[in-house]
Amino acid sequence: MMKIAIMHEHASTITDSDQINIHLNELGNVAPASCISIHLADCMDYVPFTQRIALLDMALSKLRCGGEITLSGTNLSAIIRDVYNHTLSIEQVNATIYNHRLSVDTLDSIKNYLIDTKHLVVVNYKQEGLYFSIKMGRPINDDSGA
């Protein structure tokens, strides 16, 4: 059972001795349903919005039943809220969104997609400032084909 951490070109290496670090472009080489743990980190922020779901679906195809996937990213809802409340300047918005990122999403839309479409269950999630992290589990009796 493999544990992998998926990296993009702007990420620092995750130093967990239990995980194998692979580049985002190498994800296709991982065997289907071979991973008990996938750490996608904020990789989805570094692909175009139209490719986010495809990346997530590919990562999920590598996750075995009973496995967990962790992902994080920039939460667009938090950015909008903070701009509306005047606690985030336009300069800060630009520095956050356009720091090599190609897209952002909301915690709720990702969570709902994983629950409603992929039938995963929430293990835990948190919102810290403008960023979120969520860990989802694939039930052992999962027959969704995801």
Helices and strands as residue ranges (DSSP letters): E 2-7, E 20-23, G 24-29, E 35-41, G 43-46, G 49-51, H 52-61, E 63-74, H 76-84, H 90-97, H 107-116, E 121-128, E 131-137
